[in-house]
Amino acid sequence: NMDSTLHYINNDSDLSTNSSFSPEEERKSKVQDVVPQALLDQYLSMTDPSRAQTVDTEIAKHCAYSLPGVALTLGRQNWHCLKDTYETLASDMQWKVRRTLAFSIHELAVILGDQLTAGDLVPVFNGFLKDLDEVRIGVLKHLHDFLKLLHLDKRREYLYQLQEFLVTDNSRNWRFRAELAEQLILLLDLYSARDIYDYLRPIAFSLCADKVSSVRWISYKLVSEMVKKLYMASTSTFVIDLMNELVEKFCRCRKWSGRQTFVFICQVKCLFVHLFG
């Protein structure tokens, strides 16, 4: 029976979710031959609410912290053993548990591969994007690492949501916006010139006018890298339009702070040397 069970769980077609499992089938779906089964069963039982009440209130957080290591040990062929536990932790009432998963979801995506990531991790990722700032910062810090693992069509869907990172629960949380600027610099390599101009450019200009100087300085680098990226693209009209907008918004600004912003943007990596040197 064990041989037939192992053949059952190693079949790729059985990785799909089936909510009509009987208790016996549910138990068999978590059988594997990589580590002692009793050890895995003990780990999976950590999400039992009764254990959190009687053993350790932090046990779910410890379980979430260890999950990528367990997934790596079992391998992607045994992801079905952990899928239910992962979804349970992702919906845990404690934000610290969800935050722990948010910080490691990009690592789990590397372990699982693109197909399992698209089917099982993307819905969880989307939920984290709408969570508390303490959870959202986890996916934001590794936004590039996660999106680069997705197919282009799926990756482009997140262009519409990037602007939502400008809104935080606490407007004083300037580090959130600074991290967004850092991630946008990395995201320039993942998107086309048109996507950069249509979606990332408005966010960059908004960050350049931020009230906190640390956010503005990172944004200056973002804009300079954006100009360089558009200049290297085959379509030159985008960089011309961007330069005209920079001149209009900042160089000819009535406020001295706007004109100073234009100078700083040009100063970062010698912007005009890239264009006309």
N, C-alpha and C positions, 0 to 999 in steps of 0.2 A: 504493500500500500504506500510505503514511503517513496518508492521509486516512481510510482504513478503520480503521487502528489508533487514531487519535485519536477516531473515533466510538466505538470499542470501549471505550476507557478513560473516556470521558465519560458513558457510560450508567450510570445509578444502579444498575441491577441487577447491574453487574459489580463493585460495591464489596464484595460478599460474598467471604469467604475460600474459595479452592479449592485444596486441597492436591495436586490431581492435575495441576498445571501441568507442562508439559514445559519444558526449559531455554529453548526459543525463546519459548514463551508467557510464561515468567517474565521474560524480558528485555523483551518487549513491554509487560508490565504496569507497567513502571517508565518508560515513555515519556511525555513531556509536552512542551508547547510554550511554557512560561512562561520558562524559563531554558535556556541551552545544555545539551544533554543530557550532553555530556562533563563539564561542571561538576557536574551532579547525580550522575553515575556516580562521580566522584572523591570526592564527599562520602559516598555510600553505601558506598564501599569502606573507609571509616575503621573499620568494625566488624570488618574482617578481622583475625583474631588475629595473622597473620604481620606485619602492619603495626605492631601494638603492640610486637612483639618487636624489629623491625628499625628502626623509625622513631622512635616516641615512646610510652612506656608510658602517657602521659596522653592519648593521642589519642582514646580512647573517651570520656573525660570531656569533652573539647572538643567532640566530636560531639554528646553529650547536651546540652551547654550551648547549642549553636546550633540544636538541632532545632525549638524553637517558632518561631524566626525563619524557618527554611527552610519550615516548614509554613505560616506566614502568607504567605510569598512565593508558594508554589505554589498555595495555596487549598485548601479542603476537597475540591474535585472531584478533586484529585490526591493525596489522602491515601494512596491505595493504593500510591503510589511510596515512601512512608516507613513504612508500617505494619510491614513485616518488620524494618526497621532499628530501629524503636522497640521492638518486642518483644524484639529481640536485646539492646539496651541495657538494657532493664528487667530482664533476667535475667543481666546481666553479673556476674562474680564479684567485681569491685571494688565495695565499698559506696559509694565516692565517686561512681561513675557512677550508681548507683541513687538516691543522695541528690540528685544534680543533677536527675534526672527528677522526683523526688518534689516538689521545690520549684517546679517549673514545670508540673505536670500540670493545675492549674486554668487556666493561661493557654492551654494546648493545648485544653482543653475548650471555651473560648470560641471558638477558631478553628474547631473541628470541628463544633460544634453538638450538639444533644441526642441525635440518633440515633446518630451515630458515637461520641459519648462513651459512651453506654450499651452499645454493642456492643464497642468496642475499648479504651476507657480504664478503664471500671469494673473489669474483671478485673485490670488492672495496679494500679489503686488499691487493690483488695482485697489484692493481694500485698504492697504497701508497708505496709499496716496491720499485717501480721504480721512485718515485717522488723526489723532492728536499730533501736535508738532513734535512731541517727544518720540513718536513713532515715525512720523514722516521724515525726520532728519536721518533716520537710518537708511531709507531708500534713496534719499537725496545725496548722501555722501558717496554712494556707489551707483549713482544713476547711470553713468557711462558704462561701468562694468557690467551692468545688467542689460541695458539696451543693446549693446554691441553683440550680445548673444542671440538676439531675436532676428527674425527675417525682416527684410527691408520694409515690406508692407505693414507688418505688425509694429515695427519701430516708428514708422511715420504717424501712427495713430496717437502717439504720445506728444507729438508736436502741439496738439491742441490743448494739452494739459500743463505744459511747462509754465505758462503764465500764472497758473494757480499757486505756484510756489512763492509768488510775490506777496501773497496774502497769508499772514500767520495769525495765530491766536493772540500773540502779544506783539504789537508793532515795534517794541523795543528789542525784539529778537533779531538784531542786525546780523548776527553770525549766520543765520539761516539764509539771508540774501547774499552774504559773502560766499557761502558754500555754493549757492546757485550759480553765481558768476564763475566760480572755479570749474564747476561741472560743464557749463556752457562752452568754455574754452575747449574742453575735451570732446564735447559733442559736435564741434565743427567738422571733425573728420568723418562723422557718421551720416551727414546729410548733404544733399545737393546744394548748389549755389542758390537756386530758387527757394528751397526750404529755409536756408539760412536768412535770406533776405526777407521772406514773407513772415517767418515765425520767430526767429531768434533776434533779428534786428530790433523789433519794438521792445523786447525785454531788455536788451543791452542798453538802449537809450534810456529806459526807465531807471536802470541801475546806475547809470552815469549821473543821474540827478538825485541819487539817494542822499539822505540827510547825514549819513555816517561816512566819514572820510575813508575808512578802511574798505567799505563796500565800493566806493567810487574808484579807488586806486586799482582794485582788481578789475573793475568794469572797463577802465581805460585800456588795460591789457587785452580784455575781451574784444573791444572794438577794433584795436589795432590788428589782432589776429584775424578778426572777421574781414577786415579790409584786405589783408594779405591773401586770405583764402579765396575771396571773390575775385581778386586780381589774377590769381593763378588759374581760375576757372576759364573755360572756353568762351563763356558768355561775358563779355566785358561791360555790358550795359548796367549790370547790377552794381559793380564797383563804382561806376560813374555816378549813378543815382545815389549811392551811399555817401560818396564824397560830397556831392552837392547838398545832401541833407545835413551832413556834419558842418559844413560851412554855414548853412542857413540857420541851424539850431544853435550852434555854439560860437562859431567865429564872428558872426554878425549879431550876436545876442546883445541886448541892451544892458544886461547885468554883467558886471566884471567877472562874476563867478562862472558864467557861461563861457566867456572868452578865455578864461583861465583853463577851463575844462578842455577846450580845443587845443590849447598849447600842450597840456599834459598828454592828451591822446597822441598828438604828433611826436611827443618826446619818447613815448614808450616804444622801444625797439626801432626808433627812427623811422616812423611810418612813411614819410615821403621818400626816404632813401629806397625803400622797397618798391615804391611806385615809379619814381623818376630817376633813381640813381643809375 
